[in-house]
Amino acid sequence: MALRWGIAGAGRISHDFVTATQTYPDSDHKFVAVAARSQSSADKFAKDHGIPRSYEGYEGLALDKDVDIVYVGNLNTQHFETTKLMLDHGKHVLCEKPFTMNEKQTKKLYKISKEKNLFLMEAVWSRCFPAYLEVRRMIDAGEIGDVMFASVNFGHALQHVDRLTSKELGGGAILDLGVYILQFQQFVFRGLKPIKISVNGHLNSCGTDESCGAVITYPGGKMAVVSTSARIALPNEGIIVGTKGTLRLPLFWCPTQLVTPNGVKEFPLPQSPGPFLHRNSAGLCYQAEEARLCIKAGKIESSHITHEESVELARLMDLLRMEMGVVFPEDSQEF
């Protein structure tokens, strides 16, 4: 039986997610409803993607009996309330990153997920790419020896985009881009806890972070160096160095290549008849399929990005923001 999807948010990432997931057969994934802040936006999205129902606001989607799971793709500041609304109405959720605005909100949502036995996953799509699965296999098999160092950078010129600069919209490089570099080093040193984190960067005129870098030190002489910028384009590459060799992931957040000591491994993306708005967005389908397989197996979390890892990511982003002096209204929220 197909997993029946609802979409919360009719923006660019939701367009790419639906287009990518529609590469799977209808017997596996089916889109039945979409909700947006305005009825006109929801109607247009529904028409463009052949989705039968559209709603103004998110309550109608939460009440829709035909929806099994909701993909939350609206603004950062809306993720918590939208995801909570869907969980409260018995829906599984795949929520875009950054999952919430901070660690407190993240813990609250996973608590609800556990209480209601509902699948909940932060949409760190990178983790579901075949290249990441191969990196995991190679590290676990010891093919590059003991991993001692990781470096990753992610930057685009985005200071003209309100959601990257406005404090009211949860702006800043850390939340929008930093989540990628932090999840990468977390993935490399999975299971280890940092013993020291040194942070520096720059704020823009809006008081949000336009760039940030960190040195993250782990036990046993291991270290990660990460940097992000919403002011300039960076090389956007991930590097993993072990005692027996080095792995390189060009376009590390959506990789189709893995450079190994023995050559380059290629991982072509599924072909879609529809156009995409972002680079390699066809790979968004992998996380949709992961959600389907987890729900089918009765799981409430994915092993690719566990609840604990999402909480750790939120904690790291909180730390980097605090070191930079960026505080959001949500940080004073109590539950």
N, C-alpha and C positions, 0 to 999 in steps of 0.2 A: 504494500500500500504506500502511496506517495506521501512524503512529508509535505504538509500544506503550510505555505509561508504567507505571513503578512509582512508588510514593509512599513516601517515608521520613519518618515522623512523622504522627501521626493527630490533630493539633491543629486549631485554628480556621482557620489560614491554609491548611492542606492541604485542609480542607473547602471553603473558598471557591475554591481553585485548581481542584479537581476539578469543582465545580459550574459554574464559569465555562467551563472547557474543554469540558465536555459540551454546550455550545451549538453546538459544531462537529459535523459528521457523523462517525459511527463510521469512515467510510472514510478520515478524516484523522487522528483521535486516538482511541486506545483505551486504557482503563485495565485492566491485567491483574493487578496485585498491589499490596499495601500492607504496610508493615512498621511496627511500633511497639515501644516498650519492653516492653509487656505484650501477651500474646496476646488478652486480652479487648478491649483498645482497638483492636487491629488487626481483630479479628473484627467489632466493632460498626461500624467505619468501612467495612469491606468490604460489610457488609449494607446500610448506609445509602446507599452509592453504587453498588451493583450490581457490585462488583469481585470476580472469582472466587477469588483467592487472598490469604491473609493470613499474615504471619510475625511471630513474636516475636523481636525483635532484627533487625539489618539484614543479617546474613550470608546468610540465605536469599534475600533480595531480590537481593543481589549475585550469587548463584549461579543465579538464575532465567534460563533460556535464552530465555524469551519476552519479556524486558524489554529494550527498546532504550535507553531514557533514564529517568533517575530524577530526580524532583523532590524536593529535600531541603528539608523544611519543619520540621525539629525545632529544638531549642534552639540559640542562638548558639554555645555552647561545643561542640556536637556537629557543627557544619557541617564542620569540617576533616576529622575522622576519617571521617565518613560519606561525604563526597565522595571522599576518597582511596580508601576501600574500593570504591566504585562504579567509579571510574576504573581501579583495579588489576584489576578484573574485566571490563573492556572496555565499561562503560556510559557513554553520554553523560550529562551532568549539567546540570540547571538548579537552582542553589542559591540559597536565599533570602538576602537581605541582612540584616545585614552578612555578607558572603561568608565571612569568617573572623574571627578575633580580632585579627589584625594583618597587617602587610605581609609578614613572613617566611612566614607560612602561605599567604597569597595567592600569592606567587611560586612556592612549592613546588607548589601544585596546578596552576598554569598550565604549569609545567615538565613535569609528568606528562602533562597534556592534549596538549602539543605532541609529546612523545616517543611517545605512543600514538595520535596523530592522532584524538583524540576531542573532540567538541564540548563546550565548557564555558562557561557563562554565569552571571554574577551576576544574580539576578532583580530587577533594578532596573526594575520593571514600568512605572514612569512613562515611561521612554524609548520605550516601544512604543505609547503612547497616540496616537491621531490628532492631538490638540491639540499634542503635542510635535513631531510630524512637520511640522505646519504652522508652528510657531515656527521650526524649523530652516530650512524653506524661505524664510520671510520674512526671517530674518537673513541667510542666504546670498545672497538676491536683493537685499539692501540696502534693503529697504522701510522700515526704520526708521533708516536711516543707519548710521553707525559706532556700535556698541554700546559705551557707556562705563561703565554702572553696572547692577548687579543687586542686588536685596535680596530676602530670603526668610526667613520664620520658620515654625517648626513646633513646636507645643506642645500637650500634652494632660495632664490631671491623672492621673498614673499612679504616684504614689508608693506606692499600695497594692498594686501588682503586683510580685511577687518578682523576676521576670526583669528588671525595670527598676531594681531597687535592689541585689540581691545580687551581690557581686563573684564568687562561685563560679559564678553563672549568666551571667556576662558582662554585668552590668547597667550602667545609665547611659544618660543621654539621648543621648550622642554616638553610641554604637553603634546604638541602636534607632531614634532619630529623626534624629540628626545626619547619618546617611548620606544622607537625603533632601535636606537643605538643601545639603550639600556636592556631591552629584551635580547639583543644579540649577545652581549657579553654575559648576560644571565644564562643564556642557552649554552654558551661555550663552557662556563664554569658551573654548570648545573649541580645543585646540591651543596655548593659552598656558600658561606656567608662572608661578606666583606669584613675586614678588620679595620680598614681606614678608607675614607673617601675625601679627596681634596677637590674643591670646586672653584671655578672662576668663570667670568664671562662679562657680558655687557647688556645693559638695559636700553630700550628705545625711549623716545619722548613720551610714550604712553605709560611708561612704568612697567612694561612687561619685557621679558628676556628676548633679545634678538639673537644672542649667541650664548653658548655655554659649553664648557669642557670640564671633564673630570678624570682624575686618576683614581682607579678603584683597586685597592690592594687586598689580596686574598692570602690565606695561609699557604705555607710551603713555597714562598717566593713567587707566587703567581700574581699577575697584574693585568688590568685592562685599562686602556687609554681611549676615551670616547669624546667626541665633539660634535656639536650641532650648530647650525646657523640658519636663521630665517632672513639673512641679509645677502648672502652670496651662495653660489653653487659650489659644492665641495666635490671631491672625487667619488664619494658615495660608495665606498668599498669596505668590505669586512675582511680582516686578516686574522688567521689563527695559527700560532706558532707552537709546535711541539718539539720535543728533543730529537725527533727523527724526521721532521719535515714541516712544511708550511702549506696551509690551505688558503685560497683566496676566493672570495665571493664578490665578483663585480655585480653592481646593482643588488647589494646584499639584502635589501628589503623585499625584493621580488625577483630572485635570481633564476636564470635559465642556464647558467654555466657555473661549474665548479672547477677551479684550477688546482690540480693536485701535483705532487712530486712526480707522478707518472703520466701527466698529460691532462688535457681538458675533457671534462665530462659534460655532455649536453643534455638538457632537460626541456625539450620543446613544449610549449603551452598548447592546450586544446584550441582548436580552431572554432571561431564563432562567426556566424553570418552578420551579426550586428556590430556597429562601431563602439569603440571604447573612448572614454574621456581622459583616462590616466594610463600611465605606462604599465604594460604587462598585466592589465586588470583581468585578463582571462584567468589568471591564477586565483582570483577570488572564489572560483568554483571549488577549490580544494577544501576550504574551510566549511563551505555549505555541506559538502559530502561527509566531512568529519562529523559535523553536527548530526546528520542523518544516521550515520553508523552508531554514534554514541547513544542516541535516543532509542534506536532499534535494540541496542544491547542493554537498555535500562540504566545507563550511566547518567550522572548529573554533572560530570566534568570531563574534559578531554585530557588525555595524557600529554598532548602536544603543548598545551598551555593550561596548567592546573590552576585551581582556585588559589592555592598558596602562592604560586608564581605571580599571579595577577596582583595579589596583595603586596608582594615584595616589590613589584614594579611601581605600584602606587606609592609605596613607602620611599623608594628611591627618587621618584619625581618630586615628592613632597620635600625631601631633603635638599635636592638641587634647587628647588624654588626658594626655600627658606634661606639657603646660603646666598642666593641672588637678591633676596629681599622682595620677592614677589608673593603677595598674599591675596587670596580670593575671598569673597564673602562667605563662600561655602566652608572655609576652614574654621569658622567659628560655630558651625552647625553642630548640634548635639543630638544624640538619639536616646 
